[in-house]
Amino acid sequence: MTIRVKLTAMFALLFVVLAGVLVTTAYLFVASATTPEAQQADRQQLLEEALADQGLEIPEPAGGPSPMPSGGPGDAIGQALTDIAAQARANVLNDLLTRSLLAFALSAVVAVALAWWLAGRVLRPVDRIARAASTLSERTLDRRLPEDGPDDEFGRLSRAFNGMLARLEAAFDARQRFAADASHELRTPLAVLRASADNVLSLSRPSKQARELAEEVEIQVERADSLMSSLLTLARADDVIHTREAVDLADVAADVVSAASPRATELGVAIDLEIEDAPVLGDPVLLERLVANLLDNALRYNLPEQGWVRCRVRGEDGHALVEIANSGPELEAGDIPALFRRFSRGGQRSEVAGHGLGLPIVARVAQVHEGAVDARPGSEGGLSVRVSLPLRPSA
């Protein structure tokens, strides 16, 4: 039950109780006022008032009132009048009860309708806040509720809600700035280390120990640089404001596959590309990284010398689909969710160089573009990942 229904029930119940008390009181009052004793007392009082107005008094019999002999005609007439009065009283009370119940039922229906309307009026500010909260996302934290209403409980609630939004917006901005600044600052010492290693390797006759150390430094710098790039991608994906442009995923996939072809040839992996137009609205950098991470994941965790990768891009039922499947070691369906957690790698994948951010970036980029990711084990081993994004409206 919603709060509006509960308030309606409470208001209607209050009216029903009050109306019931009123109807019952009116019925009992009329019933007590129409008893024979009450009518006789009223007639006696009226007679006394009429005689008093004329200056007369009702004489008291010396021996007290003399009742009419039983069985006479006066007794029969009195009994008939009494029966008629009792029947009339019963008819009046029954009619009063029927009309009162009918009026009570109609009033109850009107009361429920009025209570529903009143509850809606009372809860309208809360409903406005709920609708505003349901439309919020990381990209709309700059929205605020109007605060031009009275300074009441709902006005204070709106101001408190706006204050919470302001704090959330500041927290998101601070997080994005920290991630981006930290990544950029860390790239400076990495560049220095890479330059130092290159200087050592460029010597005409470096010692064996120096060469091995320089090569190891280059490997670690390359891994650190890849990690920084991934962190920057995540920071861009988590940003509340990012670019929305017309992008064709078919063109993105073609460029990514073309750039990865030399690496695939070196690994002995065949890439099968099949693309159709799939226009979307999104951040070109993030979408390029999404496809690149999927392809890099498919090449990295593949069979040596005889592996394959299938890349399909197409539009279908209002969505742009990117499907990349590969050969490789068999995976259990229960192990796949862990692959989409940041810095999480398991099974045979832990033996391959990587930092565990490839598929989490894919999931996050799809999320900020209002899309979805579906991954399942391949029928011949490996992994099949399908990303669905909304097609561009004009398309």
Secondary structure, 3 states (H helix, E strand, C coil): CCHHHHHHHHHHHHHHHHHHHHHHHHHHHHHHHCCHHHHHHHHHHHHHHHHHHCCCCCCCCCCCCCCCCCCCHHHHHHHHHHHHHHHHHHHHHHHHHHHHHHHHHHHHHHHHHHHHHHHHHHHHHHHHHHHHHHCCCCCCCCCCCCCCCCCCHHHHHHHHHHHHHHHHHHHHHHHHHHHHHHHHHHHHHHHHHHHHHHHHHCCCCCCHHHHHHHHHHHHHHHHHHHHHHHHHHHHHHHCCCCCCEEEEHHHHHHHHHHHHHHHHHHHCEEEEEEECCCEEEECHHHHHHHHHHHHHHHHHCCCCCCEEEEEEEEEECCEEEEEEEECCCCCCHHHHHHHCCCCCCCHHHHHCCCCCCHHHHHHHHHHHCCCEEEEEECCCCCEEEEEEEECCCCC
